[in-house]
């Protein structure tokens, strides 16, 4: 049996059991997932730089007595 999310569970012949089940959309989904993960990493880096910049400015203002 082979389960496919959103589609159901299907029974296969034993002869086909050695072959992996890969749909044509899996390659596209893998590429899209890689792009999304890259974008999330980039956003995380940008947020970290912004936070670093803001917190450095805040601590400078605290030390100057503002």
URVEN-V691354 format. One record per residue. N is the residue number from 1. RES is the residue in three letters. SS is DSSP state (@ for helix, = for strand, . for the rest). Layout:
n=N res=RES ss=SS
n=N res=RES ss=SS
//
This chain:
n=1 res=UNK ss=.
n=2 res=UNK ss==
n=3 res=UNK ss==
n=4 res=UNK ss==
n=5 res=UNK ss=.
n=6 res=UNK ss=.
n=7 res=UNK ss=.
n=8 res=UNK ss==
n=9 res=UNK ss==
n=10 res=UNK ss==
n=11 res=UNK ss=.
n=12 res=UNK ss=.
n=13 res=UNK ss=.
n=14 res=UNK ss=@
n=15 res=UNK ss=@
n=16 res=UNK ss=@
n=17 res=UNK ss=.
n=18 res=UNK ss=.
n=19 res=UNK ss=.
n=20 res=UNK ss=.
n=21 res=UNK ss=.
n=22 res=UNK ss=.
n=23 res=UNK ss=.
n=24 res=UNK ss=@
n=25 res=UNK ss=@
n=26 res=UNK ss=@
n=27 res=UNK ss=@
n=28 res=UNK ss=@
n=29 res=UNK ss=@
n=30 res=UNK ss=@
n=31 res=UNK ss=@
n=32 res=UNK ss=@
n=33 res=UNK ss=@
n=34 res=UNK ss=@
n=35 res=UNK ss=@
n=36 res=UNK ss=@
n=37 res=UNK ss=@
n=38 res=UNK ss=@
n=39 res=UNK ss=@
n=40 res=UNK ss=@
n=41 res=UNK ss=@
n=42 res=UNK ss=@
n=43 res=UNK ss=@
n=44 res=UNK ss=@
n=45 res=UNK ss=@
n=46 res=UNK ss=@
n=47 res=UNK ss=@
n=48 res=UNK ss=@
n=49 res=UNK ss=@
n=50 res=UNK ss=@
n=51 res=UNK ss=@
n=52 res=UNK ss=@
n=53 res=UNK ss=@
n=54 res=UNK ss=@
n=55 res=UNK ss=@
n=56 res=UNK ss=@
n=57 res=UNK ss=@
n=58 res=UNK ss=@
n=59 res=UNK ss=@
n=60 res=UNK ss=@
n=61 res=UNK ss=@
n=62 res=UNK ss=@
n=63 res=UNK ss=@
n=64 res=UNK ss=.
n=65 res=UNK ss=.
n=66 res=UNK ss=.
//
